[in-house]
């Protein structure tokens, strides 16, 4: 295994934060991690945990973040790494393939809806929406904390996360927003309790399994269609359809691990088109050379 630290210099995701401190190998990174973990100036998830600091810095390097910015912007929530929404937007806007990101909130009261429109250069805009009704259906609207204190901000973060992940999966490497990760249910040990009516419990479990299984089957078909896409336009039609958007939103809410896998397949397919486009660029023709035994006119 190489000791060199992986960065994104020269790739499609430039560093958005200039930093004089850039560990050049694993030894330097480990030394930095020990200092940072014991400094008292890092988030509590990294305090006293140099190994976690190393992983966060490596993840940040792949995104284009400097070491300290990686620690400030990459959060571990419910055991999952994620990026705070403002850093997510900064990463996308700093990318050379980003044309524009526009965010608005329309309506009032319970009719409010946050809309984020993200546009890649040369591509159609991708629109992410999250409404008060969506938050109510997900059980978020009455949740104590940020949803009560800053409801419009939380609507904005959800719409932003959906739009940016769909439009720039290659830039974000499948990471979700920390605001979204905070709302995911914490996995608890299985500890079944006796139900007053076993028949009702079985019916409820069957209904839930049926819905999730249908989503998994739909995800399998979606992944197969993505892998079979023959062009970027085909991929855009497959991922931009209403059914595809609803399916991916459901996966993010109910089956987040599967959603990450699906996002990764879309990212890899998009990256393969980028590689093919690079290969197809014509090479400059070589100038024919005259044989040594022929006299070359001076004007040639």
Phi, psi and omega in degrees: 000133181287148177271357182288141179277130180283129176231177181251016181297132180085356178257191188284347182248098182283160176290131182264353180231118177289139181213130177287344182260109177224099179305135185264344180208177185295325180298314179295322179295319180294322178295317177298318182299319180296319180293314182296316183298331181258009186277338186077009182243021177239158177305154188298336177297338182253351183296123179072014182232077181299328179296319178294325177297318180299312182296318180296318180294322179293317177298318179295322179298322179292334178271341183104019180261142174288162186307308182293324178291330175298316181292328181279334188248345176261119183247143174257110185235125183054035177079008182241132175287141181208171182238136177298144189305322181292323177292324177302314180294321180296320179298317182292313183293334179278349181284140180292346180268359179273128177266313181192154172225121182238132181235133177218160172236122182251156178082182180216160178059224180284359178262007180292143176217130176270135183233127176238124180248114182248133184232123170277152178297127179079008182236164178286149179298146174250127186249128174247135181232146172209119187252171174300321179297320177299317180295322178294316180296328180274000180073025183261332191296328180258009182286131179296153179108216185303326181295332175274325186276319184226066186300317182292324178297319180290323174300317180299317182295322179293313179298320180298313181300316180297312184294314184290324179291325179286324184273330186228055181295330180288332179281321187268352175056031176081002179286148178256171179284147178296327179298323178286320180298327180297333184269356179284144181292139177282128180290123181252155177301145181289120182215077185295143177248147180298137180264145180299324180230099183303328181295320178294319179298319180295320179296316181296316180296319180296321180295316180295316179297319181300315181294317180292321179295321177297322178294321179295319179296318178296322178296321178298318179293320179298315179298319178298319179295319179298314181295331182274353181301133184262351180206168178295327178295318177298317180298320180295321178294320182293315185275342184264356180292156182301317182295321180294318180296316179295319179298314183291326175295319179296317180298320181294328181276318189253328183229067188300326180295318178293324179299320178296319179296319179295316178300323181294320179297317179298318180298315181295322179294318179297320179295325180295325177293322178299318180295315180298320180296324178294320180294328185282351180294126184294141177274144180297136181290141178280142179285129181295136180261140179283145177301154183296331186273003179256142177282127182265123178300148183293340182273358180275000000 
